[in-house]
Amino acid sequence: MSKGTYLHRSECLYLQYNISMNDEQTPIKDQAPTLWQMIKSVNASFFGVQSKANRERDFKHGKASHFIIIGILMTLVFIGGVVLAVKFALHQAGL
């Protein structure tokens, strides 16, 4: 900013909010996403509700191989859960 330039109140609140946010809330950082952030991103992508900020963070700082591995593991867990639910339902039905 040049000398004599003043910030609007909304700009000050925006800067104050972004400075006071913790790591979990910060949408984009200059570091790779944590394991928990990657799991949340993959889970959100399963439902198609990934936020733009998180998607940009993932593409900018994340490794595709990490997301692929987490996605495969989460898919296997989902399939295992469906198989167990079907087996339980069939057992309860006496089939």
Phi and psi in degrees as a GROMACS rama.xvg file:
@    title "Ramachandran Plot"
@    xaxis  label "Phi"
@    yaxis  label "Psi"
@TYPE xy
-85.4367  164.09  SER-2
-64.1575  132.979  LYS-3
92.1133  -1.7429  GLY-4
-86.0534  130.545  THR-5
-114.177  147.12  TYR-6
-91.5745  143.016  LEU-7
-69.9796  153.692  HIS-8
-55.2302  -40.9353  ARG-9
-65.7474  -33.8347  SER-10
-67.9794  -38.4344  GLU-11
-65.3884  -43.5047  CYS-12
-63.9016  -39.6764  LEU-13
-62.944  -46.0833  TYR-14
-64.5822  -42.8902  LEU-15
-62.5904  -41.711  GLN-16
-63.6732  -45.4897  TYR-17
-67.7432  -33.2752  ASN-18
-71.1698  -35.2351  ILE-19
-87.3798  -4.18729  SER-20
-72.4207  146.718  MET-21
-89.0475  178.992  ASN-22
-62.4615  -37.1049  ASP-23
-67.6995  -30.5165  GLU-24
-90.9211  -19.6252  GLN-25
-71.4314  119.019  THR-26
-69.6175  -39.1448  PRO-27
-132.405  127.596  ILE-28
-130.727  166.557  LYS-29
-90.9533  36.6734  ASP-30
-142.99  162.38  GLN-31
-65.3428  147.733  ALA-32
-66.4785  148.901  PRO-33
-73.6965  168.769  THR-34
-58.4692  -44.397  LEU-35
-63.0916  -40.074  TRP-36
-65.7915  -36.7034  GLN-37
-67.5508  -41.0444  MET-38
-63.0165  -44.2649  ILE-39
-62.9434  -38.4016  LYS-40
-66.2389  -43.409  SER-41
-65.5014  -42.4259  VAL-42
-61.8763  -43.2559  ASN-43
-64.2589  -36.4903  ALA-44
-69.4253  -28.988  SER-45
-59.546  -37.1768  PHE-46
-96.2905  -4.91777  PHE-47
74.3316  29.8456  GLY-48
-120.205  24.8872  VAL-49
-65.6127  132.174  GLN-50
-75.5168  154.868  SER-51
-63.2255  -41.0083  LYS-52
-63.7659  -43.6016  ALA-53
-68.0781  -39.0475  ASN-54
-62.4332  -43.1355  ARG-55
-63.4997  -40.9641  GLU-56
-61.3742  -44.0881  ARG-57
-63.4999  -44.0494  ASP-58
-72.0373  -31.4714  PHE-59
-80.0829  -40.3265  LYS-60
-117.743  -15.0509  HIS-61
-89.7198  161.182  GLY-62
-99.8467  133.155  LYS-63
-60.3063  -38.0177  ALA-64
-60.7043  -36.7914  SER-65
-65.0185  -43.3833  HIS-66
-68.5988  -36.2041  PHE-67
-65.338  -44.8399  ILE-68
-62.8883  -46.3251  ILE-69
-63.2289  -40.7825  ILE-70
-62.5506  -42.4476  GLY-71
-64.506  -45.031  ILE-72
-61.4679  -43.7375  LEU-73
-66.8291  -34.6167  MET-74
-65.5601  -42.7837  THR-75
-63.3836  -40.4835  LEU-76
-63.2498  -41.6327  VAL-77
-63.5652  -46.635  PHE-78
-62.7486  -42.2875  ILE-79
-60.3185  -39.8605  GLY-80
-65.3422  -40.6396  GLY-81
-65.4631  -43.7102  VAL-82
-60.8639  -44.4979  VAL-83
-63.4821  -39.6194  LEU-84
-64.9711  -41.3362  ALA-85
-66.9197  -43.392  VAL-86
-61.0627  -41.8679  LYS-87
-63.6136  -43.9579  PHE-88
-64.8339  -41.2555  ALA-89
-66.9613  -37.8718  LEU-90
-64.6184  -42.0528  HIS-91
-67.1246  -29.6808  GLN-92
-82.2785  -10.3222  ALA-93
82.7325  20.973  GLY-94
